[in-house]
């Protein structure tokens, strides 16, 4: 299955958990393919960088690499 994750769902899931985190867990467990356009990837990167500065214990660069692999 292929799917797209809204930026808010992705960031909430990776940074805070909860229901969005369950979606991320499902994605990682099932191996389904995450799709994103260049514009969506740029938005992911922008938000990762901002949240990474706000939450320095979270390795935003590593999370972005996970998403773009």
C-alpha positions in Angstrom: 0.0 0.0 0.0 1.1 3.5 -0.7 0.0 6.5 1.4 0.8 10.2 2.1 1.1 11.5 5.7 0.0 15.0 6.5 2.8 17.0 7.9 1.0 17.5 11.2 0.4 13.8 11.6 4.0 12.9 10.8 5.5 15.5 13.2 3.0 14.8 16.0 3.7 11.1 15.7 7.5 11.4 15.7 7.8 14.1 18.3 4.9 13.5 20.7 3.4 10.0 20.1 -0.3 9.5 20.7 -2.6 8.4 17.9 -0.3 9.9 15.3 2.5 7.9 16.8 0.4 4.8 16.3 0.2 5.6 12.6 4.0 5.9 12.5 4.4 2.6 14.3 1.9 1.0 11.8 3.9 2.4 8.9 7.2 1.1 10.3 5.8 -2.3 11.1 4.1 -2.9 7.8 6.7 -1.5 5.5 4.1 0.3 3.4 5.4 3.0 1.1 5.2 6.6 2.1 4.8 9.0 -0.8 5.6 12.7 -0.9 6.1 15.3 -3.5 9.2 17.6 -3.4 7.0 20.3 -1.9 5.8 18.0 0.9 9.4 16.9 1.6 10.5 20.6 1.8 7.7 21.2 4.3 8.7 18.2 6.3 12.3 19.5 6.4 11.3 23.0 7.4 9.1 21.7 10.3 11.8 19.2 11.4 14.3 21.9 11.6 12.1 24.2 13.6 11.0 21.5 16.0 14.6 20.2 16.2 15.7 23.6 17.5 12.8 23.7 20.0 13.4 20.1 21.2 17.1 19.6 21.0 17.0 16.1 22.4 15.1 14.9 19.3 17.4 14.1 16.4 15.5 15.8 13.7 18.0 15.1 11.0 17.8 11.3 11.7 14.0 11.5 11.6 14.1 13.2 8.2 16.4 10.5 6.9 14.0 7.9 8.0 11.2 9.6 6.2 13.2 10.1 3.0 14.8 6.6 2.7 
